[in-house]
Structures are given as C-alpha cells and as structure tokens.
Amino acid sequence: MNKKIILIFIILISIGLISGGVYLKIKHEEKEKYYDKQKERIIIYMKYNVKNYKEIKFEEHKENPLDGFVITGYINNDNTNTFSAHMWSKDDYQFEYLSSYSDKLDRMMIKKPKTVSEIKKEQANKDNKKKND
C-alpha cells in the first residue's frame, strides 16, 4: 500500500513539474515574440526619423519596474549612438517613440520625429493611393 501511495505521489509531482515547465516555456516564447515585434517597430522608427541610419544593434530587453518594458541598443555600429525604447501602458505596451537617447543620436534625429503609428498610417495612405492610381 505504501509503495502505491509513493508511486502516485511521484507521478503527481512529475505531472506538476512537466506542466509547470511547459507553461513557463510558452510564457517565455510569448514574451520573445512580443520583444521581436517591438524591435521591428523600433527599426521602422529609426529608418524614418534618423538621418544616415544604417543598422541597429539591440543590447538588452527587460521589464521596467515602474511601467512597461524597455529595449536598449545603439545604431550604425557606434556604441555612442545609444537609445532606450520604452513601451508604456499608456501606449498599450507598443513602442511609439524614443524616450531617451544619446546627444549624438539626438543630432541625427529629424526636427519633428513621427511616432510609429503616424509612420504606419502615412505608409498605408501611400499604399492606398498607389492602388487607386
């Protein structure tokens, strides 16, 4: 009888550990997918708003303890062209604009940078205009 109880206990613990592992893996994959989408939005922003933009290197992504998430990196293979891209709750956790960046990157920005939503809307209008022509 004791052996059956121990076996059942071991089986239940194994099922619990496996289920927990699968759950954590799924959550990790969802978070990575989210960060990849935000990185795409950052690239769109940089291409449109930064003069002489060539490439981007992402260094870190993490949760911001105050609100949302943050992705850091630099552009054009120059680690003095740094930025921190924040995804805030007020923007539905979607990257819209750079909230902090180096002075060097500031000098490379256009005078009136547009948000990612404005850029996408402008691009959609151009695409619709091309279809209608």
N, C-alpha and C positions, 0 to 999 in steps of 0.2 A: 504494500500500500504506500509506504514512504517513497519508494522508487518511482511510483506513478506520479505522485504529487511533485516530486523534484523534477521529473521529466516534463510535466505540464508547465511548471514554473519556468524552466529553462526555455521551453518553446514560446511561452508568452513573452518573456523578456526578449528573445530573439526577434519575434514579430514586432515588438515595440521598437527595438533598435533599428531594424530594417526600415520600418515605416518612418521613423524619425529621420533617418539618413536620406531616404527618398524625398521627403518633404523639404529638407534643407537644400538638397541638390536642385530641386525645382525652384525654390526661392532664389538661390544664387543665380541660376540661369535667367530668371525674370529680371533680376537686378542688372546683370550684364547686358541683357537686351535693352533695357532702359538706358544705361550709360552709352551704349553704341548709338542709339537714336539721338541722344543729346549731343554726342560728338559730331554726328552728321549735321545737326543744327548749328553747332559752333563753326564748322567748316563753311557752311553757307554764309554765315555772318561775316567771317573773316574774308572770304572771297569778295564779298560785296563792299565791305566797309574799310578794308585796309589796303592802302596803296602798296604796290610791289609785293603783295602776298604771294608766296610760292608753295610753302608746305607748313605742316603743323606737327608738333610732337606733343602728345599728351603724357603727362608725368604721373598724375595721381587722380583718383576719383574716390569720393567718400561722402558720407552723410555729414551735413553741417549740424552741429549740436543745437544751434539756435533755430534754424528753419531750413528745410530743404536739403539740397545736395550741392556739392562743389566739385568742379573738374579743373585741374591746373595744368599748365603747359607753357610752351613757347612756340614762336613761329620762325620760319626761314633759317632754321639750324643755328639760331643765335639765342643762347640761353639768357640774354639780357632783354629779349623781347617777350617778357613773361605776361601771363594773364591768369586770372581766376574767374571761371564762369560759374555763376550761381543759378540754381533752379529753385525758385521760391514758391511757396504755397500760393501767393497772390497771382502767380502766372501759371497756376495749375501744374507746377513742378516741370514746366517746359522751359528750356533755355530761350531767352529772348534777346538779351544784350549783355555786354561785358560790364560787370560792376566794378572790377578793379584790374588795373594793368599798369605796366611799367611806363615811365616817362618816354622812353624810346618808342614803345608801341603807340603811345598817345600821339606822338609826332607823325606817325604813319597813318593814323586814322583820318578818314574824310571828315569834313567840317560838321556835317549833320548825319551821323550814322543812323541807319534804319534798323528796326527790330527784325527778327527772323520772320514774324508774322507779316510785317509790311513787305519784306522782300518776297515772300511766297505769294502774297496777294498780287504784287506787281508782276511777278513772273506768270501767274495764272492769267492775268489780264492780257499780257503779251501773247501767251499761247492761244487764248480765245480769239484775239484779234487776227492772228495768223490763220486760224481755222476759218474765220469769216471772210478772209481776203481771197 
